[in-house]
């Protein structure tokens, strides 16, 4: 593991503050749905926030990195120059620029928190948000063609052999999960780009056209080793991605696929009732390292949220002048997970059977209500 955090350290550390009570819970919560379904684009490896969605053009060069900035359709909001498509569509997208967690800065911690709302280390594995939602809907099987699916799944290699938070966890049984890898279609709509991400985004739209009440998680990459990804240490060997690779290949592939996804969802009348989330499991070190990359950083990063009636163009939270930590409205990773449940209409008092019998509260934290108000 390049971060220097050992498996023992990961398993021995925890994330605090996971209260399951929020104001809606005290009122009982109506469970009113804002979305019929969800598409969660996971940008495996962790995008460097200063080079993507939270640029700092006034910061010293060793912080701001090699890329310029561009204006967007939202007055006063800038993005990295790597995202011209997103910039033209930012009036449909909210930026949450103050996501963080205080656990170990390893991929597995962020994956578990974002996709299940809990840091459970090596067990018992908490079920994924999509699995919980499907279970509450009465679904008893998971996989492609069901209410909840992960593409391409099931193998996600980030270095530590623990559950990453994508499966049924302790809900299996009675919730059965199909763990077959779903292959992309092949050549498709050129607007999405000729990448697996683009093809999976097309598949997600087609799935929602057939069954709007679907939760589809798409992994942009299946591993951070021996391939380009957002994991831009620039260290060479198995972790070879540098910032120049982000600029030339990784970011453009996302910008193209994400832009086409938003356009298609809106064109089919699905965006208003589909929550779209795109984020990585953490950010990257604010200072560029000597290898021309950035290392793991859980201190702050950005999530993109669209659809489901959210305030397009909103900016929730703010990082400090050098992108080191939240400076305004800190948002814990589990709050983002709770927001997905909230958008899907999961009641505030919802419970599921726990791993050892007693019922467990579904919500790990309070949702980000400012996305709608």
Rosetta blueprint (number, residue, H / E / L):
1 X L
2 X L
3 X L
4 X L
5 X L
6 X L
7 X H
8 X H
9 X H
10 X H
11 X H
12 X H
13 X L
14 X L
15 X L
16 X L
17 X L
18 X L
19 X L
20 X L
21 X L
22 X L
23 X H
24 X H
25 X H
26 X H
27 X H
28 X L
29 X L
30 X L
31 X L
32 X L
33 X L
34 X L
35 X L
36 X L
37 X E
38 X E
39 X E
40 X E
41 X E
42 X E
43 X L
44 X L
45 X L
46 X L
47 X L
48 X L
49 X H
50 X H
51 X H
52 X L
53 X L
54 X L
55 X L
56 X L
57 X L
58 X L
59 X L
60 X L
61 X H
62 X H
63 X H
64 X H
65 X L
66 X L
67 X L
68 X L
69 X E
70 X E
71 X E
72 X L
73 X L
74 X L
75 X L
76 X L
77 X L
78 X E
79 X E
80 X E
81 X L
82 X L
83 X L
84 X H
85 X H
86 X H
87 X H
88 X H
89 X H
90 X H
91 X H
92 X H
93 X E
94 X E
95 X E
96 X E
97 X E
98 X E
99 X E
100 X E
101 X L
102 X L
103 X L
104 X L
105 X L
106 X L
107 X H
108 X H
109 X H
110 X H
111 X H
112 X H
113 X H
114 X H
115 X H
116 X H
117 X L
118 X L
119 X L
120 X L
121 X L
122 X L
123 X L
124 X L
125 X L
126 X L
127 X L
128 X L
129 X H
130 X H
131 X H
132 X H
133 X H
134 X H
135 X H
136 X H
137 X L
138 X L
139 X L
140 X L
141 X E
142 X E
143 X L
144 X L
145 X L
146 X L
147 X L
148 X E
149 X E
150 X E
151 X E
152 X L
153 X L
154 X L
155 X L
156 X L
157 X E
158 X L
159 X L
160 X L
161 X L
162 X L
163 X L
164 X L
165 X L
166 X L
167 X L
168 X L
169 X H
170 X H
171 X H
172 X L
173 X L
174 X L
175 X L
176 X E
177 X E
178 X L
179 X L
180 X L
181 X L
182 X L
183 X L
184 X L
185 X L
186 X L
187 X L
188 X L
189 X L
190 X H
191 X H
192 X H
193 X L
194 X L
195 X L
196 X H
197 X H
198 X H
199 X H
200 X H
201 X H
202 X H
203 X H
204 X H
205 X H
206 X H
207 X H
208 X H
209 X H
210 X H
211 X L
212 X L
213 X L
214 X L
215 X E
216 X E
217 X E
218 X E
219 X E
220 X L
221 X L
222 X L
223 X E
224 X L
225 X L
226 X L
227 X L
228 X L
229 X L
230 X L
231 X L
232 X L
233 X L
234 X L
235 X L
236 X E
237 X L
238 X L
239 X E
240 X L
241 X L
242 X L
243 X H
244 X H
245 X H
246 X H
247 X H
248 X H
249 X H
250 X H
251 X H
252 X H
253 X H
254 X H
255 X H
256 X H
257 X H
258 X H
259 X H
260 X H
261 X H
262 X H
263 X H
264 X H
265 X H
266 X H
267 X H
268 X L
269 X L
270 X L
271 X H
272 X H
273 X H
274 X E
275 X E
276 X E
277 X E
278 X E
279 X E
280 X L
281 X L
282 X L
283 X E
284 X E
285 X L
286 X L
287 X L
288 X L
289 X L
290 X L
291 X L
292 X L
293 X L
294 X L
295 X L
296 X E
297 X E
298 X L
299 X L
300 X L
301 X E
302 X E
303 X E
304 X E
305 X E
306 X E
307 X L
308 X L
309 X L
310 X L
311 X L
312 X L
313 X L
314 X L
315 X E
316 X E
317 X L
318 X E
319 X E
320 X L
321 X L
322 X L
323 X L
324 X L
325 X L
326 X E
327 X E
328 X E
329 X L
330 X L
331 X E
332 X E
333 X H
334 X H
335 X H
336 X H
337 X H
338 X H
339 X H
340 X H
341 X H
342 X H
343 X H
344 X L
345 X L
346 X L
347 X L
348 X L
349 X L
350 X L
351 X E
352 X E
353 X E
354 X L
355 X L
356 X L
357 X L
358 X L
359 X E
360 X E
361 X E
362 X L
363 X L
364 X L
365 X L
366 X L
367 X L
368 X L
369 X H
370 X H
371 X H
372 X L
373 X L
